Amino acid sequence: MPELPEAETIVRGLRPRVTGKTIARAEVLRPDILREPKRKFTLRLRSRGIDGVTRRAKNIVIELDDKSVIWVNLGMTGRLLHFPSPPTGPDRPTHTAVRFRFEEGSTLIFDDVRRFGTVEHLEASLRTQRSEAMGPEPLTDTWLPEHLLESLSRSRAPARSWLLDQRRIAGIGNIYAAEALFLAGIDPRTPARDIDQVRVRALHRSIRDVLQKAIDAGGTTLKDYRNAEGEMGEYGRQLYVYGREGSPCHRCDSPIERVVFSNRSAFLCPVCQPSL
């Protein structure tokens, strides 16, 4: 599932392409990805202008001129692709769920093979409510090591599970949780409250570093993720542990291990990430 770096990469690609444009009409081909009736959704968006494109956690937020937003969660295989003119031939998306046609002729398409993604129209108050239910953004200057320490100290959850909880910290999924924990030298099964202050500071630093480097690389493409131009992310080449079971650790040459808990795989180096 796309995480914070992938959503941020798409936002940065879409922002200059769609800001200032006016939606002539929205066409819903797969109503099951909506959270409201198709007719209500399309009527609300007709003739709405786009004021900007932002992100909250793993979600892409298209801001409209009436202060409402289009809130997009990519799910497992969702893609938001902009085309200067209606796509044809091999470039044409094959699993279009929603198509936004702009007055000047370009098109924004939400394409989703498995249709686990969602597209919603939210009024300003509901957008605020949705955002307030999520944890802090880890790349902001206001998120400090002390905040992480205080929050971790109140939880018995395994460190990896804690990082995946969007109510505690926004935007991190399995890939970047695995990478951040490796860089901080923390076993993913370690109870959150057992992580000492030194390692909390290391974890705070590693979370920010790995997310920023992944953004700089355009995200991580393992299979389906594409940016707004349809290109793959390059951060997969830099992964230390995620998906590397049995391969040598880049630091100590020990085989990377995969463990399963909370019904999800976690990856670690048993030497670089010793259990407490």
C-alpha positions as a Markdown table, in Angstrom:
| # | Residue | x | y | z |
|---|---|---|---|---|
| 1 | Met | 0.0 | 0.0 | 0.0 |
| 2 | Pro | 1.4 | 3.4 | -0.9 |
| 3 | Glu | 2.7 | 5.3 | 2.2 |
| 4 | Leu | 3.6 | 8.9 | 3.0 |
| 5 | Pro | 6.4 | 9.2 | 0.5 |
| 6 | Glu | 4.4 | 7.8 | -2.4 |
| 7 | Ala | 1.4 | 10.1 | -1.6 |
| 8 | Glu | 3.7 | 13.1 | -1.2 |
| 9 | Thr | 5.4 | 12.3 | -4.6 |
| 10 | Ile | 2.0 | 12.2 | -6.3 |
| 11 | Val | 0.9 | 15.4 | -4.6 |
| 12 | Arg | 4.0 | 17.2 | -5.9 |
| 13 | Gly | 3.5 | 15.9 | -9.4 |
| 14 | Leu | -0.2 | 16.8 | -9.5 |
| 15 | Arg | -0.1 | 20.2 | -7.8 |
| 16 | Pro | 1.4 | 22.2 | -10.8 |
| 17 | Arg | -0.7 | 20.3 | -13.3 |
| 18 | Val | -4.2 | 20.7 | -11.8 |
| 19 | Thr | -4.1 | 23.7 | -9.5 |
| 20 | Gly | -6.2 | 26.5 | -11.1 |
| 21 | Lys | -8.2 | 24.2 | -13.3 |
| 22 | Thr | -12.0 | 23.8 | -13.2 |
| 23 | Ile | -13.7 | 20.4 | -13.2 |
| 24 | Ala | -16.2 | 20.3 | -16.1 |
| 25 | Arg | -17.6 | 17.0 | -14.9 |
| 26 | Ala | -16.7 | 13.9 | -12.9 |
| 27 | Glu | -17.4 | 10.5 | -14.4 |
| 28 | Val | -17.7 | 7.6 | -12.1 |
| 29 | Leu | -17.2 | 4.2 | -13.8 |
| 30 | Arg | -16.8 | 2.2 | -10.6 |
| 31 | Pro | -19.2 | 3.5 | -7.9 |
| 32 | Asp | -18.0 | 1.0 | -5.3 |
| 33 | Ile | -14.9 | 3.2 | -4.6 |
| 34 | Leu | -17.1 | 6.1 | -3.5 |
| 35 | Arg | -18.5 | 6.7 | 0.0 |
| 36 | Glu | -21.7 | 8.5 | -1.2 |
| 37 | Pro | -24.2 | 8.1 | -4.0 |
| 38 | Lys | -22.7 | 8.6 | -7.5 |
| 39 | Arg | -25.2 | 11.3 | -8.5 |
| 40 | Lys | -24.5 | 13.3 | -5.3 |
| 41 | Phe | -20.7 | 13.1 | -5.9 |
| 42 | Thr | -20.8 | 14.2 | -9.5 |
| 43 | Leu | -23.2 | 17.1 | -8.8 |
| 44 | Arg | -21.1 | 18.4 | -6.0 |
| 45 | Leu | -18.0 | 18.5 | -8.2 |
| 46 | Arg | -19.4 | 20.0 | -11.3 |
| 47 | Ser | -17.8 | 23.4 | -12.1 |
| 48 | Arg | -15.7 | 23.4 | -9.0 |
| 49 | Gly | -12.2 | 25.0 | -9.2 |
| 50 | Ile | -9.1 | 23.4 | -7.8 |
| 51 | Asp | -7.3 | 25.6 | -5.3 |
| 52 | Gly | -4.4 | 23.2 | -4.5 |
| 53 | Val | -3.3 | 19.7 | -3.8 |
| 54 | Thr | -2.0 | 18.6 | -0.4 |
| 55 | Arg | -1.5 | 15.5 | 1.7 |
| 56 | Arg | -2.6 | 14.1 | 5.0 |
| 57 | Ala | -1.0 | 10.9 | 6.1 |
| 58 | Lys | -1.3 | 8.5 | 3.2 |
| 59 | Asn | -4.1 | 10.5 | 1.6 |
| 60 | Ile | -4.1 | 12.9 | -1.3 |
| 61 | Val | -6.3 | 15.9 | -0.7 |
| 62 | Ile | -7.5 | 18.0 | -3.6 |
| 63 | Glu | -8.7 | 21.4 | -2.3 |
| 64 | Leu | -11.7 | 23.0 | -4.0 |
| 65 | Asp | -12.7 | 26.6 | -4.3 |
| 66 | Asp | -15.7 | 26.2 | -1.9 |
| 67 | Lys | -13.3 | 24.9 | 0.9 |
| 68 | Ser | -14.4 | 21.3 | 0.4 |
| 69 | Val | -12.0 | 18.6 | -0.7 |
| 70 | Ile | -11.7 | 15.5 | -2.8 |
| 71 | Trp | -10.0 | 13.0 | -0.3 |
| 72 | Val | -8.3 | 10.1 | -2.1 |
| 73 | Asn | -6.9 | 7.0 | -0.5 |
| 74 | Leu | -5.0 | 4.9 | -3.0 |
| 75 | Gly | -5.6 | 1.6 | -1.2 |
| 76 | Met | -3.4 | -1.2 | -2.6 |
| 77 | Thr | -3.3 | -0.5 | -6.3 |
| 78 | Gly | -4.8 | 3.0 | -6.8 |
| 79 | Arg | -3.1 | 5.5 | -9.1 |
| 80 | Leu | -3.9 | 9.2 | -9.8 |
| 81 | Leu | -2.7 | 10.0 | -13.3 |
| 82 | His | -3.0 | 13.3 | -15.2 |
| 83 | Phe | -3.2 | 13.5 | -19.0 |
| 84 | Pro | -3.0 | 16.7 | -21.1 |
| 85 | Ser | -5.5 | 15.1 | -23.5 |
| 86 | Pro | -7.7 | 12.0 | -23.3 |
| 87 | Pro | -5.4 | 9.0 | -23.2 |
| 88 | Thr | -5.5 | 6.5 | -26.0 |
| 89 | Gly | -3.5 | 3.4 | -27.1 |
| 90 | Pro | -1.1 | 1.7 | -24.7 |
| 91 | Asp | -1.0 | 4.7 | -22.3 |
| 92 | Arg | -4.7 | 4.4 | -21.5 |
| 93 | Pro | -5.4 | 3.2 | -18.0 |
| 94 | Thr | -7.2 | -0.1 | -18.0 |
| 95 | His | -9.0 | 0.1 | -14.6 |
| 96 | Thr | -10.4 | 3.6 | -14.5 |
| 97 | Ala | -12.7 | 4.1 | -11.5 |
| 98 | Val | -13.2 | 7.9 | -11.7 |
| 99 | Arg | -12.4 | 10.4 | -14.4 |
| 100 | Phe | -12.2 | 14.1 | -13.8 |
| 101 | Arg | -12.5 | 16.1 | -17.0 |
| 102 | Phe | -11.3 | 19.7 | -16.8 |
| 103 | Glu | -12.7 | 22.6 | -18.9 |
| 104 | Glu | -9.4 | 23.2 | -20.7 |
| 105 | Gly | -9.3 | 19.6 | -22.0 |
| 106 | Ser | -7.0 | 17.7 | -19.7 |
| 107 | Thr | -8.1 | 14.7 | -17.6 |
| 108 | Leu | -7.3 | 13.4 | -14.1 |
| 109 | Ile | -7.9 | 9.6 | -13.7 |
| 110 | Phe | -8.2 | 7.5 | -10.6 |
| 111 | Asp | -7.2 | 4.0 | -11.8 |
| 112 | Asp | -7.5 | 1.1 | -9.4 |
| 113 | Val | -7.0 | -2.6 | -10.4 |
| 114 | Arg | -8.2 | -4.1 | -7.1 |
| 115 | Arg | -10.5 | -1.2 | -6.1 |
| 116 | Phe | -9.5 | -1.1 | -2.4 |
| 117 | Gly | -8.9 | 2.7 | -2.8 |
| 118 | Thr | -11.5 | 5.3 | -2.1 |
| 119 | Val | -12.5 | 8.7 | -3.5 |
| 120 | Glu | -14.6 | 11.0 | -1.3 |
| 121 | His | -16.0 | 14.5 | -1.3 |
| 122 | Leu | -15.7 | 16.0 | 2.1 |
| 123 | Glu | -17.0 | 19.3 | 3.4 |
| 124 | Ala | -14.5 | 21.5 | 5.3 |
| 125 | Ser | -15.8 | 20.4 | 8.7 |
| 126 | Leu | -15.6 | 16.7 | 7.9 |
| 127 | Arg | -12.1 | 17.2 | 6.4 |
| 128 | Thr | -11.0 | 18.7 | 9.7 |
| 129 | Gln | -12.6 | 15.9 | 11.7 |
| 130 | Arg | -10.9 | 13.3 | 9.6 |
| 131 | Ser | -7.6 | 15.0 | 10.0 |
| 132 | Glu | -7.8 | 15.4 | 13.7 |
| 133 | Ala | -8.4 | 11.7 | 14.2 |
| 134 | Met | -4.9 | 11.1 | 12.8 |
| 135 | Gly | -1.5 | 11.4 | 14.5 |
| 136 | Pro | 1.1 | 14.1 | 13.9 |
| 137 | Glu | 2.9 | 14.4 | 10.5 |
| 138 | Pro | 6.5 | 13.1 | 11.1 |
| 139 | Leu | 8.2 | 15.5 | 8.7 |
| 140 | Thr | 6.9 | 18.7 | 10.4 |
| 141 | Asp | 9.2 | 20.8 | 12.5 |
| 142 | Thr | 6.7 | 20.7 | 15.4 |
| 143 | Trp | 7.1 | 16.9 | 15.8 |
| 144 | Leu | 9.9 | 16.5 | 18.3 |
| 145 | Pro | 11.7 | 13.5 | 19.9 |
| 146 | Glu | 10.0 | 14.4 | 23.2 |
| 147 | His | 6.6 | 13.9 | 21.6 |
| 148 | Leu | 7.6 | 10.5 | 20.3 |
| 149 | Leu | 9.1 | 9.4 | 23.7 |
| 150 | Glu | 5.9 | 10.5 | 25.5 |
| 151 | Ser | 3.6 | 8.7 | 23.1 |
| 152 | Leu | 5.7 | 5.5 | 23.0 |
| 153 | Ser | 5.9 | 5.4 | 26.8 |
| 154 | Arg | 2.1 | 4.9 | 27.0 |
| 155 | Ser | 1.9 | 1.9 | 24.8 |
| 156 | Arg | 2.6 | -1.8 | 25.2 |
| 157 | Ala | 2.2 | -2.5 | 21.5 |
| 158 | Pro | 5.2 | -3.8 | 19.5 |
| 159 | Ala | 7.2 | -1.0 | 18.0 |
| 160 | Arg | 6.3 | -2.0 | 14.4 |
| 161 | Ser | 2.6 | -2.1 | 15.3 |
| 162 | Trp | 2.8 | 1.3 | 17.0 |
| 163 | Leu | 4.4 | 2.9 | 13.9 |
| 164 | Leu | 1.6 | 1.5 | 11.7 |
| 165 | Asp | -1.2 | 3.0 | 13.9 |
| 166 | Gln | -2.3 | 6.1 | 12.1 |
| 167 | Arg | -3.8 | 7.5 | 15.2 |
| 168 | Arg | -0.3 | 7.7 | 16.8 |
| 169 | Ile | 1.8 | 8.8 | 13.8 |
| 170 | Ala | 0.6 | 9.6 | 10.3 |
| 171 | Gly | 1.6 | 8.1 | 7.0 |
| 172 | Ile | 4.0 | 5.2 | 8.0 |
| 173 | Gly | 3.3 | 1.7 | 6.6 |
| 174 | Asn | 5.1 | -1.6 | 6.7 |
| 175 | Ile | 7.9 | -0.6 | 4.4 |
| 176 | Tyr | 9.1 | 2.5 | 6.1 |
| 177 | Ala | 8.4 | 1.1 | 9.6 |
| 178 | Ala | 10.8 | -1.7 | 8.8 |
| 179 | Glu | 13.5 | 0.6 | 7.5 |
| 180 | Ala | 13.3 | 3.1 | 10.3 |
| 181 | Leu | 13.5 | 0.4 | 13.0 |
| 182 | Phe | 16.5 | -1.1 | 11.3 |
| 183 | Leu | 18.3 | 2.3 | 11.1 |
| 184 | Ala | 17.5 | 2.9 | 14.8 |
| 185 | Gly | 18.7 | -0.6 | 15.8 |
| 186 | Ile | 15.3 | -1.6 | 17.3 |
| 187 | Asp | 13.7 | -5.1 | 17.0 |
| 188 | Pro | 10.2 | -4.5 | 15.6 |
| 189 | Arg | 8.7 | -6.8 | 18.3 |
| 190 | Thr | 10.1 | -4.6 | 21.1 |
| 191 | Pro | 7.2 | -3.1 | 23.3 |
| 192 | Ala | 7.0 | 0.6 | 22.6 |
| 193 | Arg | 7.3 | 1.6 | 26.2 |
| 194 | Asp | 10.5 | -0.4 | 26.6 |
| 195 | Ile | 12.5 | 1.7 | 24.1 |
| 196 | Asp | 14.9 | 4.0 | 26.0 |
| 197 | Gln | 15.4 | 7.7 | 25.4 |
| 198 | Val | 18.6 | 7.2 | 23.4 |
| 199 | Arg | 16.9 | 4.8 | 20.9 |
| 200 | Val | 13.8 | 7.0 | 20.8 |
| 201 | Arg | 15.9 | 9.8 | 19.5 |
| 202 | Ala | 17.5 | 7.5 | 17.0 |
| 203 | Leu | 14.1 | 6.3 | 15.9 |
| 204 | His | 12.8 | 9.9 | 15.5 |
| 205 | Arg | 15.8 | 10.7 | 13.4 |
| 206 | Ser | 15.6 | 7.5 | 11.3 |
| 207 | Ile | 11.8 | 8.0 | 10.6 |
| 208 | Arg | 12.5 | 11.5 | 9.3 |
| 209 | Asp | 15.5 | 10.4 | 7.3 |
| 210 | Val | 14.0 | 7.4 | 5.6 |
| 211 | Leu | 10.8 | 9.2 | 4.7 |
| 212 | Gln | 12.7 | 12.2 | 3.2 |
| 213 | Lys | 15.0 | 10.0 | 1.2 |
| 214 | Ala | 12.1 | 8.0 | -0.1 |
| 215 | Ile | 10.4 | 11.2 | -1.2 |
| 216 | Asp | 13.6 | 12.3 | -2.9 |
| 217 | Ala | 13.7 | 9.0 | -4.8 |
| 218 | Gly | 10.1 | 9.3 | -5.8 |
| 219 | Gly | 8.8 | 6.6 | -3.5 |
| 220 | Thr | 9.1 | 2.8 | -3.6 |
| 221 | Thr | 7.6 | 0.7 | -6.4 |
| 222 | Leu | 7.4 | -2.9 | -5.5 |
| 223 | Lys | 4.6 | -3.7 | -8.0 |
| 224 | Asp | 1.8 | -1.3 | -8.7 |
| 225 | Tyr | 2.7 | 2.2 | -7.4 |
| 226 | Arg | 3.3 | 4.9 | -10.1 |
| 227 | Asn | 3.7 | 8.7 | -9.7 |
| 228 | Ala | 1.4 | 11.3 | -11.3 |
| 229 | Glu | 3.4 | 10.8 | -14.6 |
| 230 | Gly | 3.0 | 7.1 | -14.5 |
| 231 | Glu | 6.7 | 6.5 | -13.5 |
| 232 | Met | 8.0 | 4.1 | -10.9 |
| 233 | Gly | 9.6 | 5.1 | -7.6 |
| 234 | Glu | 13.3 | 4.4 | -7.2 |
| 235 | Tyr | 13.7 | 4.0 | -3.4 |
| 236 | Gly | 13.4 | 0.2 | -3.6 |
| 237 | Arg | 17.1 | 0.1 | -4.5 |
| 238 | Gln | 18.0 | 1.6 | -1.1 |
| 239 | Leu | 16.0 | -0.8 | 1.1 |
| 240 | Tyr | 17.9 | -2.3 | 4.0 |
| 241 | Val | 15.6 | -5.0 | 5.2 |
| 242 | Tyr | 12.1 | -4.8 | 3.8 |
| 243 | Gly | 11.4 | -7.7 | 1.4 |
| 244 | Arg | 15.0 | -8.9 | 1.7 |
| 245 | Glu | 14.5 | -12.1 | 3.7 |
| 246 | Gly | 17.6 | -14.4 | 3.4 |
| 247 | Ser | 19.7 | -11.7 | 1.8 |
| 248 | Pro | 22.8 | -10.4 | 3.6 |
| 249 | Cys | 22.5 | -7.3 | 5.8 |
| 250 | His | 24.2 | -4.3 | 4.2 |
| 251 | Arg | 25.9 | -3.6 | 7.5 |
| 252 | Cys | 27.0 | -6.9 | 8.9 |
| 253 | Asp | 26.3 | -9.6 | 6.3 |
| 254 | Ser | 23.9 | -11.5 | 8.6 |
| 255 | Pro | 20.9 | -12.9 | 6.7 |
| 256 | Ile | 17.8 | -10.7 | 7.0 |
| 257 | Glu | 14.9 | -12.5 | 8.8 |
| 258 | Arg | 11.2 | -12.3 | 8.3 |
| 259 | Val | 8.9 | -12.7 | 11.3 |
| 260 | Val | 5.1 | -12.6 | 11.4 |
| 261 | Phe | 3.1 | -11.0 | 14.2 |
| 262 | Ser | -0.2 | -9.2 | 14.2 |
| 263 | Asn | -0.9 | -11.1 | 10.9 |
| 264 | Arg | 1.8 | -9.1 | 9.0 |
| 265 | Ser | 5.4 | -9.8 | 8.0 |
| 266 | Ala | 8.2 | -7.8 | 9.6 |
| 267 | Phe | 11.8 | -7.8 | 8.4 |
| 268 | Leu | 14.9 | -7.3 | 10.6 |
| 269 | Cys | 18.6 | -8.0 | 11.0 |
| 270 | Pro | 19.0 | -10.1 | 14.1 |
| 271 | Val | 22.5 | -8.7 | 14.8 |
| 272 | Cys | 21.8 | -5.0 | 14.1 |
| 273 | Gln | 18.4 | -5.1 | 15.8 |
| 274 | Pro | 18.9 | -7.3 | 18.9 |
| 275 | Ser | 15.9 | -8.0 | 21.1 |
| 276 | Leu | 15.9 | -6.3 | 24.5 |
